[in-house]
Amino acid sequence: MNILFLQWKVKLPPQKEVVTSDELMAHLGDCILSIKPQEKSEGLQLNFQQNVNDTMMVLPKLSTGLDVNVRFTGVSDFEYTPECIVFDLLNIPLYHGWLVDPQSPEVVRAVGKLSYNQLVEKIITCKHSGDPNLVTEGLIAEQFLESTASQLTYHGLCELTAAVKEEELSVFFRNNHFSTMIKHKGHLYLLVTDQGFLQEERVVWESLHNVDGDSCFCDTQFHLSHALGKEAAAPEQSQLDQDYMMALSLQQQQGQGPSVLSDLELARQLQQEEYQQQQQQQQRPPPAPPQVSGSPLCAPLLRPPPIPIPAVCL
C-alpha cells in the first residue's frame, strides 16, 4: 500500500490520520479492479481476469501475512505462489537479498536451485541419510542457513544494488517482513514504518548498505538525519562499513562488477590496503619532542611551602 500511496494510485482524504485494515483492503481492491488488460486477445483477457479473481481471493491474507518462498539463485527469484500474483498484477517488483556466493562451490552444490522450504526438507533428509556425502552436503546447507540468518548476504546486496533501477519503487522481502524500497543515486533505502519514529518528521528513509542491520536515517530529500539512538554506531560496525565501502571502491578501480570478487579476495585486498597504510605511517618522521626552555640540571629548586603550626588553646 505504501508504494501505491507514493505512486499516487491510491489517495486518502485530507486530514486522515488513522486508517483501518479494512479501509486499506478496500482501497487496494478498488485499485486492482481499475487495472485494464494491456492485450486485446481473448485468451490473454481471460487469463488477466483469472489473475484478478485470484488476487481478490488473496487480499484477506494481506492483513496477516503472505506466503513467500525465496530461491537463493537471484534477487527476484521466488517460488510461484498465488500471493505473488498481487505484485505481478500491480506491476510492483519484489526483491530479496538472500543469495549464495557463486565463488563458494560447495555451498552452491548443496543449495542448488532449491527454495527455502525445499532446502529445509533436504537438510532433514540428508542428516538422516546413511550416505556420508549426503550428510556432508546437508551440514553445509545447514551451516549456510545459520551463517546467513539475517537473510541478506553481501553478494546478495551487491546483486540487489545492480538489479534495482534508479528511482524505482519496489518491495524488499527479508525475515518475513515486506519493506518499501527505493534506489536513489545508486544507494538503496527502505521506508521507515516503525511506530517509534512516528513523531520524527525528519526520519523517512533508512539506508540499506550492510548485512548487519546498522544503518543511517534520512529525510524526504535523502539528507542525513540524526535520530535518537542512532547517532553513533559501534566502532566494530563502523570499521566493517568502512571495509565494505573500500572493497567496493577497489572493485570499481579495477573495472569489475559488484559480484566478481569473493569474500576471501575482498579480505585479501583489504588486508593489503591496510598494510600499505601502515607502511606509509611508519615511513613518516617521528614528531619532534616538545621544546623546554632552560636545562633540567639548571632548573631552579622549588622550596616547599611552610607547614602551618596549629594554635594551641590554653
MIPA-592817 format. One line per 8 residues: number of its first residue (from 1); for each residue x, y, z of N, C-alpha, C. Coordinates in steps of 0.001 Angstrom, whole numbers. Example, Ala and Ser with C-alpha at 12.3 -4.5 7.8 and 13.67 -1.06 7.14 Angstrom:
2
1	13190 -5690 7800 12300 -4500 7800 13200 -3300 7800 ~ 12850 -2250 7080 13670 -1060 7140 12900 30 7870;
***
This chain:
314
1	822 -1201 0 0 0 0 862 1259 0 ~ 2007 1213 700 2859 2405 734 3341 2784 -663 ~ 3636 1786 -1482 4068 2082 -2850 2933 2714 -3643 ~ 1731 2215 -3477 586 2792 -4184 329 4221 -3729 ~ 557 4499 -2451 427 5875 -1968 1496 6770 -2588 ~ 2739 6280 -2624 3829 7079 -3181 3669 7289 -4683 ~ 3009 6359 -5357 2749 6498 -6789 1455 7253 -7077 ~ 772 7688 -6041 -488 8426 -6164 -1577 7601 -6860;
9	-1450 6283 -6797 -2506 5433 -7334 -3636 5243 -6328 ~ -3332 5472 -5065 -4333 5442 -4001 -4173 6723 -3198 ~ -5273 7406 -2939 -5247 8661 -2197 -6193 8571 -1008 ~ -5767 9169 93 -6584 9227 1295 -7191 10617 1433 ~ -8320 10722 2107 -8923 12046 2318 -7986 12948 3113 ~ -8051 14259 2897 -7206 15180 3670 -7481 15060 5170 ~ -6449 15304 5961 -6523 15259 7424 -6826 13859 7956 ~ -6658 12838 7124 -6884 11465 7564 -5654 10976 8306;
17	-5794 10652 9583 -4658 10243 10400 -4667 8753 10722 ~ -5833 8144 10777 -5942 6731 11137 -6701 6005 10035 ~ -6122 4880 9574 -6751 4073 8533 -6820 2637 9034 ~ -7975 2045 8973 -8136 663 9412 -7688 -291 8307 ~ -7439 -1535 8691 -7023 -2534 7701 -8129 -2803 6687 ~ -9382 -2735 7123 -10486 -2933 6182 -10524 -1826 5133 ~ -10250 -597 5566 -10218 512 4607 -9070 349 3617 ~ -7921 -111 4106 -6786 -332 3210 -7099 -1411 2184;
25	-7725 -2493 2630 -8076 -3563 1702 -9094 -3086 670 ~ -9990 -2201 1091 -10973 -1658 150 -10285 -797 -905 ~ -9333 39 -478 -8579 859 -1431 -7779 -23 -2389 ~ -7168 -1070 -1849 -6374 -1963 -2689 -7256 -2704 -3687 ~ -8414 -3151 -3233 -9334 -3828 -4142 -9801 -2924 -5268 ~ -10100 -1663 -4943 -10508 -713 -5983 -9385 -475 -6985 ~ -8149 -428 -6478 -7004 -210 -7368 -6823 -1395 -8314 ~ -6999 -2602 -7807 -6841 -3795 -8649 -7947 -3865 -9696;
33	-9170 -3577 -9291 -10292 -3649 -10232 -10216 -2569 -11303 ~ -9473 -1500 -11034 -9353 -423 -12020 -8299 -711 -13084 ~ -7522 -1778 -12904 -6474 -2111 -13876 -7115 -2666 -15141 ~ -6652 -2192 -16275 -7157 -2648 -17564 -6113 -3543 -18232 ~ -6542 -4622 -18881 -5578 -5506 -19554 -4911 -4795 -20718 ~ -3615 -5072 -20895 -2857 -4447 -21972 -3108 -5128 -23313 ~ -3363 -6426 -23284 -3559 -7185 -24516 -5047 -7255 -24863 ~ -5335 -7301 -26158 -6715 -7317 -26630 -7212 -8713 -26986;
41	-6293 -9684 -27088 -6718 -11025 -27484 -7603 -11639 -26405 ~ -8518 -12487 -26840 -9494 -13062 -25912 -8827 -13963 -24879 ~ -7825 -14742 -25312 -7155 -15646 -24384 -6427 -14908 -23282 ~ -5714 -13840 -23640 -4986 -13066 -22640 -5928 -12318 -21712 ~ -7054 -11873 -22235 -8022 -11192 -21381 -8632 -12150 -20368 ~ -8881 -13394 -20793 -9397 -14392 -19857 -8365 -14708 -18779 ~ -7098 -14790 -19180 -6030 -15044 -18210 -5897 -13879 -17233 ~ -6036 -12656 -17755 -5970 -11479 -16895 -7115 -11477 -15891;
49	-8302 -11806 -16350 -9453 -11827 -15456 -9296 -12900 -14386 ~ -8698 -14030 -14752 -8455 -15083 -13770 -7457 -14618 -12711 ~ -6423 -13883 -13144 -5454 -13346 -12189 -6105 -12348 -11239 ~ -7015 -11540 -11761 -7722 -10581 -10906 -8560 -11319 -9868 ~ -9256 -12364 -10305 -10075 -13138 -9367 -9211 -13806 -8297 ~ -8063 -14357 -8712 -7163 -14989 -7738 -6613 -13962 -6751 ~ -6320 -12770 -7253 -5799 -11720 -6376 -6833 -11295 -5348 ~ -8070 -11168 -5757 -9123 -10781 -4819 -9313 -11840 -3740;
57	-9036 -13095 -4075 -9134 -14157 -3076 -7986 -14087 -2070 ~ -6847 -13530 -2499 -5671 -13461 -1632 -5712 -12241 -717 ~ -6467 -11219 -1075 -6461 -9959 -330 -6681 -10122 1172 ~ -7595 -10978 1629 -7771 -11098 3087 -6512 -11526 3825 ~ -5570 -12186 3137 -4343 -12630 3795 -3351 -11491 4022 ~ -3553 -10376 3341 -2587 -9288 3444 -2496 -8720 4855 ~ -3570 -8778 5595 -3559 -8224 6948 -2817 -9117 7933 ~ -2607 -10385 7586 -1913 -11317 8483 -565 -11762 7939;
65	-330 -11637 6637 950 -12048 6062 761 -12839 4788 ~ 1798 -12824 3954 1770 -13528 2680 2744 -14697 2709 ~ 2424 -15732 1964 3281 -16906 1853 4247 -16688 698 ~ 5484 -16293 1026 6510 -16033 21 7701 -16935 317 ~ 8181 -17630 -703 9264 -18596 -548 10399 -18224 -1500 ~ 11533 -17796 -947 12634 -17300 -1773 13427 -18456 -2368 ~ 14077 -18167 -3489 15102 -19034 -4064 16436 -18301 -3953 ~ 17506 -19057 -3749 18806 -18457 -3454 19627 -18181 -4708;
73	18992 -18177 -5871 19710 -18033 -7141 19668 -16624 -7706 ~ 18738 -15786 -7276 18627 -14434 -7815 17778 -13562 -6919 ~ 17978 -12256 -6995 17283 -11336 -6096 15793 -11233 -6409 ~ 15382 -11656 -7585 13960 -11632 -7932 13395 -13036 -8115 ~ 14114 -14044 -7613 13684 -15437 -7759 12883 -15864 -6532 ~ 11625 -16188 -6764 10733 -16689 -5719 9979 -17893 -6271 ~ 9631 -18800 -5384 8749 -19890 -5788 7358 -19315 -6064 ~ 6779 -19725 -7163 5487 -19146 -7543 4404 -19598 -6569;
81	3721 -18631 -6007 2579 -18879 -5128 1459 -17933 -5540 ~ 226 -18232 -5185 -873 -17319 -5542 -667 -15903 -5015 ~ 65 -15779 -3896 287 -14445 -3339 1139 -13570 -4255 ~ 2002 -14193 -5055 2862 -13409 -5952 2076 -12712 -7053 ~ 852 -13168 -7309 42 -12545 -8354 -251 -11089 -8011 ~ -354 -10782 -6716 -647 -9408 -6301 422 -8460 -6824 ~ 1691 -8838 -6666 2787 -7979 -7118 2833 -7902 -8648 ~ 2591 -9031 -9308 2622 -9029 -10774 1507 -8162 -11344;
89	329 -8282 -10774 -816 -7546 -11304 -660 -6039 -11098 ~ -91 -5650 -9962 121 -4227 -9678 1426 -3703 -10269 ~ 2177 -4586 -10930 3450 -4204 -11558 4421 -3620 -10528 ~ 4517 -4300 -9380 5422 -3890 -8310 6529 -4935 -8197 ~ 7787 -4569 -8428 8879 -5545 -8322 9044 -6038 -6884 ~ 9340 -7319 -6750 9568 -7946 -5451 10990 -8495 -5432 ~ 11776 -8083 -4430 13182 -8476 -4356 13502 -9077 -2988 ~ 14625 -9795 -2961 15244 -10225 -1710 16755 -10225 -1932;
97	17530 -10409 -867 18986 -10382 -989 19665 -11584 -375 ~ 18947 -12699 -277 19473 -13915 359 20039 -14823 -727 ~ 21273 -14561 -1137 21887 -15290 -2239 23127 -16046 -1774 ~ 23442 -17090 -2526 24662 -17862 -2302 25782 -17250 -3134 ~ 26957 -17111 -2527 28109 -16598 -3262 28517 -17630 -4310 ~ 28504 -17282 -5606 28850 -18262 -6641 30285 -18745 -6560 ~ 31137 -18051 -5815 32518 -18482 -5675 32717 -19371 -4445 ~ 31618 -19890 -3914 31661 -20920 -2864 31045 -22183 -3445;
105	31825 -22968 -4202 31248 -24089 -4961 30570 -25133 -4095 ~ 31096 -25392 -2895 30475 -26400 -2038 29072 -25972 -1620 ~ 28923 -24696 -1288 27608 -24197 -891 26671 -24171 -2089 ~ 27198 -23807 -3256 26374 -23779 -4468 25825 -25166 -4765 ~ 26671 -26189 -4628 26210 -27561 -4876 25182 -27997 -3835 ~ 25401 -27607 -2593 24494 -28039 -1528 23131 -27362 -1632 ~ 23130 -26092 -2005 21868 -25338 -2064 21187 -25512 -3415 ~ 21967 -25435 -4495 21412 -25604 -5832 20378 -24540 -6163;
113	19323 -24956 -6839 18242 -24050 -7230 17003 -24238 -6357 ~ 17213 -24760 -5174 16090 -25036 -4285 15561 -23755 -3655 ~ 14303 -23805 -3274 13722 -22720 -2490 14051 -22954 -1014 ~ 13671 -21998 -181 13965 -22141 1244 13278 -23374 1832 ~ 12004 -23544 1538 11279 -24695 2084 11869 -26013 1589 ~ 12245 -26058 320 12844 -27275 -222 14204 -27553 401 ~ 14964 -26495 682 16283 -26683 1284 16165 -27211 2710 ~ 15186 -26734 3456 14978 -27241 4816 14634 -28728 4780;
121	13789 -29125 3848 13453 -30545 3710 14675 -31366 3317 ~ 15520 -30812 2447 16728 -31528 2040 17678 -31714 3216 ~ 17817 -30703 4051 18710 -30803 5208 18249 -31919 6140 ~ 16960 -31987 6388 16427 -33032 7270 16676 -34416 6675 ~ 16456 -34544 5367 16651 -35839 4704 18118 -36251 4710 ~ 19019 -35310 4400 20443 -35634 4317 21026 -36000 5679 ~ 20577 -35341 6733 21124 -35613 8058 20750 -37006 8557 ~ 19678 -37577 8029 19258 -38922 8426 19635 -39964 7374;
129	20488 -39572 6433 20889 -40489 5380 22097 -41309 5818 ~ 22229 -42496 5232 23395 -43330 5504 24562 -43019 4603 ~ 24360 -42182 3605 25421 -41794 2686 26208 -40637 3295 ~ 27509 -40821 3566 28290 -39735 4180 28360 -38489 3307 ~ 28312 -38648 1985 28341 -37478 1106 27081 -36630 1276 ~ 25942 -37308 1396 24695 -36574 1599 24672 -35909 2973 ~ 25222 -36592 3966 25280 -35998 5309 26122 -34730 5287 ~ 27271 -34797 4608 28135 -33617 4497 27432 -32486 3765;
137	26732 -32833 2695 26017 -31813 1925 24925 -31161 2761 ~ 24247 -31969 3572 23222 -31415 4445 23797 -30489 5499 ~ 24964 -30845 6040 25605 -29989 7039 26061 -28666 6430 ~ 26556 -28716 5186 26973 -27483 4507 25769 -26568 4284 ~ 24660 -27153 3850 23453 -26353 3633 22938 -25774 4946 ~ 22997 -26557 6005 22541 -26066 7307 23434 -24940 7809 ~ 24743 -25069 7595 25659 -24014 8006 25403 -22728 7228 ~ 25031 -22861 5952 24715 -21676 5157 23519 -20935 5748;
145	22475 -21662 6116 21300 -21013 6700 21636 -20355 8032 ~ 22474 -21002 8829 22821 -20440 10135 23713 -19210 9996 ~ 24659 -19247 9065 25586 -18122 8904 24940 -16934 8204 ~ 23806 -17151 7559 23095 -16061 6874 21703 -15894 7468 ~ 21633 -15988 8792 20333 -15897 9461 19676 -14537 9259 ~ 20459 -13516 8925 19881 -12196 8656 19151 -12153 7324 ~ 19273 -13234 6529 18612 -13355 5225 19062 -12273 4246 ~ 20303 -11831 4408 20908 -10888 3470 22407 -11129 3467;
153	22970 -11400 2294 24406 -11612 2153 25011 -10448 1382 ~ 26335 -10286 1501 26985 -9199 775 26903 -9418 -732 ~ 26978 -10669 -1159 26783 -10938 -2580 25361 -10570 -2999 ~ 24398 -10895 -2147 23022 -10525 -2446 22820 -9023 -2462 ~ 23502 -8315 -1557 23381 -6857 -1518 23966 -6230 -2779 ~ 25095 -6760 -3244 25693 -6248 -4485 24780 -6507 -5679 ~ 24231 -7715 -5758 23325 -8042 -6855 22050 -7207 -6778 ~ 21592 -6961 -5571 20386 -6160 -5385 20612 -4729 -5855;
161	21760 -4164 -5506 22077 -2800 -5926 22165 -2695 -7442 ~ 22677 -3744 -8076 22802 -3726 -9531 21463 -3955 -10226 ~ 20573 -4724 -9607 19318 -5099 -10267 18251 -4013 -10168 ~ 18181 -3337 -9032 17135 -2328 -8841 17425 -1112 -9717 ~ 16401 -614 -10376 16555 547 -11245 16554 1831 -10423 ~ 17178 2849 -10980 17252 4144 -10310 15854 4735 -10130 ~ 15566 5179 -8898 14283 5776 -8514 13117 4797 -8651 ~ 13412 3520 -8688 12355 2509 -8791 11811 2176 -7407;
169	10504 2206 -7269 9850 1780 -6040 9578 288 -6121 ~ 9975 -437 -5094 9823 -1885 -5093 9578 -2362 -3669 ~ 9385 -3671 -3534 9173 -4297 -2230 10362 -5192 -1937 ~ 10923 -5042 -749 12066 -5840 -307 11604 -6798 782 ~ 11838 -8096 547 11405 -9134 1490 12602 -9636 2282 ~ 12451 -9617 3612 13525 -10085 4491 12939 -10418 5857 ~ 13260 -11608 6354 12801 -12042 7678 11285 -11918 7821 ~ 10578 -12418 6811 9109 -12409 6819 8534 -11006 6949;
177	9248 -10029 6454 8787 -8643 6523 8935 -8005 5149 ~ 7929 -7252 4742 7941 -6564 3457 8192 -5076 3695 ~ 9187 -4530 3019 9541 -3118 3163 9491 -2437 1805 ~ 9092 -1177 1819 9133 -368 604 10562 90 366 ~ 11074 -158 -825 12473 136 -1134 12558 1043 -2358 ~ 13582 1893 -2352 13856 2763 -3490 15365 2863 -3672 ~ 15775 3066 -4906 17185 3293 -5215 17349 4745 -5627 ~ 18167 5473 -4868 18365 6905 -5120 19856 7188 -5217;
185	20279 7668 -6386 21681 7988 -6655 22593 6804 -6344 ~ 22140 5621 -6743 22959 4424 -6605 22911 3754 -5253 ~ 22149 4301 -4303 22064 3730 -2958 20637 3251 -2685 ~ 20536 2203 -1880 19242 1619 -1544 18747 2170 -213 ~ 17442 2432 -157 16812 2948 1058 15496 2207 1292 ~ 15170 2025 2575 13912 1406 2977 13048 2442 3686 ~ 11765 2420 3393 10839 3355 4023 10677 2999 5498 ~ 10821 3991 6371 10717 3768 7817 9244 3727 8205;
193	8815 2614 8768 7420 2450 9197 7315 2070 10664 ~ 8418 2135 11393 8408 1783 12809 7589 2802 13596 ~ 6754 2303 14491 5892 3170 15291 6702 4123 16162 ~ 7916 3717 16535 8737 4557 17395 9195 5846 16741 ~ 9133 5924 15411 9566 7132 14700 8374 7937 14181 ~ 7211 7715 14761 6011 8389 14281 6123 9905 14404 ~ 6754 10378 15469 6877 11817 15698 8180 12399 15153 ~ 9003 11572 14542 10266 12049 13967 10026 12442 12511;
201	9761 13711 12270 9414 14162 10926 10582 14046 9951 ~ 11807 14084 10453 12969 14032 9574 13454 12611 9326 ~ 12778 11640 9892 13148 10239 9673 12130 9627 8721 ~ 12527 9443 7463 11630 8913 6435 12216 7657 5792 ~ 13500 7699 5454 14160 6575 4788 15305 6055 5648 ~ 15571 4763 5515 16672 4105 6218 17580 3433 5193 ~ 18866 3707 5266 19795 3175 4272 19944 1663 4415 ~ 20199 1015 3289 20453 -429 3258 21808 -626 2591;
209	22868 -647 3413 24213 -739 2855 25070 -1800 3525 ~ 24549 -2549 4478 25298 -3661 5049 24322 -4723 5520 ~ 24854 -5886 5865 24003 -7036 6180 23717 -7158 7667 ~ 24344 -6326 8492 24240 -6481 9938 23194 -5589 10580 ~ 22474 -4818 9782 21374 -4039 10332 21714 -2621 10703 ~ 22990 -2272 10823 23342 -892 11140 23042 -14 9931 ~ 22455 1143 10158 22000 1961 9041 21990 3426 9438 ~ 21667 4267 8459 21538 5707 8664 20131 6130 8265;
217	19598 7121 8957 18272 7630 8658 18373 8906 7835 ~ 17415 9079 6931 17392 10245 6051 15991 10844 6025 ~ 15916 12101 5562 14625 12765 5437 14048 12513 4048 ~ 13033 13278 3680 12375 13059 2391 13289 13338 1209 ~ 14300 14188 1406 15249 14518 347 16518 13676 436 ~ 16484 12626 1253 17610 11709 1443 18828 12412 2039 ~ 18571 13425 2851 19626 14072 3610 19739 13386 4967 ~ 20961 13236 5445 21206 12509 6681 20471 13155 7845;
225	19806 12321 8627 19060 12792 9790 19543 12025 11005 ~ 19858 12749 12085 20351 12119 13306 19167 11828 14219 ~ 18746 10572 14205 17625 10164 15051 18137 9695 16399 ~ 17255 9699 17369 17623 9251 18702 17994 7783 18666 ~ 19088 7466 19346 19508 6081 19427 20295 5606 18233 ~ 20457 6443 17194 21182 6024 16002 22309 6999 15666 ~ 22671 7861 16595 23641 8897 16275 25047 8340 16157 ~ 25356 7326 16934 26712 6779 16911 26643 5276 16819;
233	27326 4732 15834 27369 3278 15673 28533 2718 16462 ~ 28516 1423 16686 29596 765 17400 30870 838 16576 ~ 32051 946 17229 33298 1043 16461 33515 -149 15548 ~ 33161 -1355 16018 33369 -2528 15176 32518 -2455 13918 ~ 31260 -2042 14057 30384 -1970 12895 30840 -877 11941 ~ 31311 250 12489 31803 1319 11628 32991 842 10809 ~ 33866 48 11432 35012 -470 10701 34572 -1418 9602 ~ 33549 -2246 9873 33034 -3145 8843 32473 -2363 7666;
241	31746 -1292 7961 31199 -478 6885 32313 155 6056 ~ 33365 651 6737 34475 1250 6007 35179 213 5136 ~ 35357 -999 5667 35990 -2056 4884 35153 -2406 3663 ~ 33842 -2463 3855 32972 -2822 2735 33011 -1749 1646 ~ 32935 -475 2057 32980 598 1073 34338 641 374 ~ 35414 330 1102 36728 292 487 36807 -839 -535 ~ 36175 -1979 -206 36173 -3103 -1137 35439 -2749 -2419 ~ 34306 -2079 -2290 33577 -1658 -3484 34395 -672 -4305;
249	35123 214 -3611 35960 1171 -4325 37066 463 -5088 ~ 37660 -570 -4474 38704 -1329 -5152 38156 -2026 -6392 ~ 36943 -2557 -6282 36338 -3215 -7435 36100 -2229 -8565 ~ 35618 -1035 -8229 35358 -42 -9256 36649 416 -9920 ~ 37736 541 -9136 39007 952 -9714 39543 -91 -10681 ~ 39248 -1361 -10417 39718 -2430 -11282 38751 -2725 -12415 ~ 37630 -1981 -12469 36671 -2175 -13543 35895 -3457 -13437 ~ 35682 -3958 -12216 34978 -5208 -12016 33583 -4937 -11511;
257	32698 -5885 -11766 31327 -5781 -11303 31247 -6061 -9828 ~ 30108 -5784 -9208 29976 -5938 -7767 29986 -7376 -7309 ~ 29781 -8347 -8197 29694 -9738 -7759 30878 -10567 -8223 ~ 31981 -9920 -8648 33098 -10674 -9192 33970 -11235 -8086 ~ 34257 -10440 -7066 35174 -10849 -6023 34442 -11617 -4935 ~ 35095 -12656 -4436 34537 -13394 -3315 34926 -12707 -2017 ~ 34349 -13180 -907 34663 -12585 388 36144 -12747 720 ~ 36735 -13900 342 38143 -14129 632 39022 -13152 -128;
265	38707 -12925 -1401 39506 -11991 -2191 39360 -10567 -1682 ~ 38150 -10206 -1268 37943 -8874 -705 38762 -8696 567 ~ 38783 -9734 1400 39547 -9652 2643 41036 -9492 2357 ~ 41526 -10202 1334 42941 -10081 988 43275 -8680 502 ~ 42422 -8108 -321 42684 -6757 -813 42629 -5740 318 ~ 41665 -5916 1226 41576 -5005 2363 42810 -5117 3249 ~ 43285 -6352 3446 44476 -6548 4261 45691 -5903 3614 ~ 45813 -6020 2292 46924 -5395 1587 46839 -3880 1674;
273	45629 -3345 1539 45448 -1896 1633 45817 -1392 3019 ~ 45403 -2132 4048 45729 -1735 5417 47232 -1813 5663 ~ 47885 -2840 5083 49334 -2974 5237 50056 -1794 4600 ~ 49610 -1373 3420 50235 -232 2757 50071 1045 3574 ~ 48894 1217 4189 48688 2397 5023 49616 2386 6232 ~ 49818 1204 6827 50722 1110 7966 52159 1421 7558 ~ 52569 950 6363 53918 1234 5889 54124 2727 5674 ~ 53105 3395 5143 53219 4833 4930 53338 5578 6249;
281	52603 5120 7255 52690 5773 8558 54050 5553 9208 ~ 54634 4349 9004 55939 4071 9600 57051 4871 8935 ~ 56886 5211 7648 57906 5963 6935 57902 7444 7286 ~ 56853 7904 7922 56804 9303 8306 57794 9566 9432 ~ 58495 10731 9437 59442 11020 10529 58703 11174 11844 ~ 59307 10701 12927 58646 10816 14235 58530 12272 14644 ~ 57518 12623 15369 57355 14021 15796 58469 14446 16734 ~ 58899 15688 16580 59977 16220 17420 59500 16368 18850;
289	60400 16112 19817 59984 16256 21225 59689 17708 21541 ~ 58838 17967 22475 58499 19357 22824 59703 20106 23363 ~ 59854 21380 22963 60965 22219 23389 60705 22749 24794 ~ 61722 22601 25653 61631 23081 27032 62711 24130 27232 ~ 62338 25306 27652 63314 26377 27865 64136 26084 29107 ~ 65462 26261 28980 66338 26020 30115 66748 24569 30207 ~ 67704 24271 31012 68201 22919 31204 67626 22345 32477 ~ 67268 21062 32457 66721 20464 33679 67704 20519 34834;
297	69034 20459 34505 70015 20477 35584 70111 21845 36229 ~ 69767 22885 35468 69877 24239 35995 68535 24808 36414 ~ 67535 23972 36430 66214 24475 36784 66202 24890 38241 ~ 65557 26005 38578 65532 26458 39973 64772 25483 40855 ~ 65284 25314 42064 64625 24432 43013 63447 25148 43635 ~ 62378 24424 43791 61185 24981 44409 61157 24567 45864 ~ 61113 25567 46737 61057 25266 48160 59625 24897 48541 ~ 59488 23909 49400 58133 23556 49844 57547 24666 50683;
305	56267 24846 50635 55636 25908 51439 55776 25598 52908 ~ 55837 26635 53748 55968 26395 55196 54753 25673 55746 ~ 55024 24757 56670 53949 23978 57281 53323 24802 58386 ~ 52050 25068 58311 51416 25888 59367 51388 25140 60692 ~ 51659 25874 61797 51648 25286 63142 50296 25588 63764 ~ 49577 24560 64135 48244 24817 64698 48336 25530 66037 ~ 47391 26402 66256 47349 27126 67539 46846 26212 68635 ~ 47401 26377 69815 47021 25545 70962 46255 26409 71947;
313	45096 25970 72296 44275 26714 73257 44681 26317 74670 ~ 45053 27313 75493 45445 27046 76874 44248 27161 77778;
***
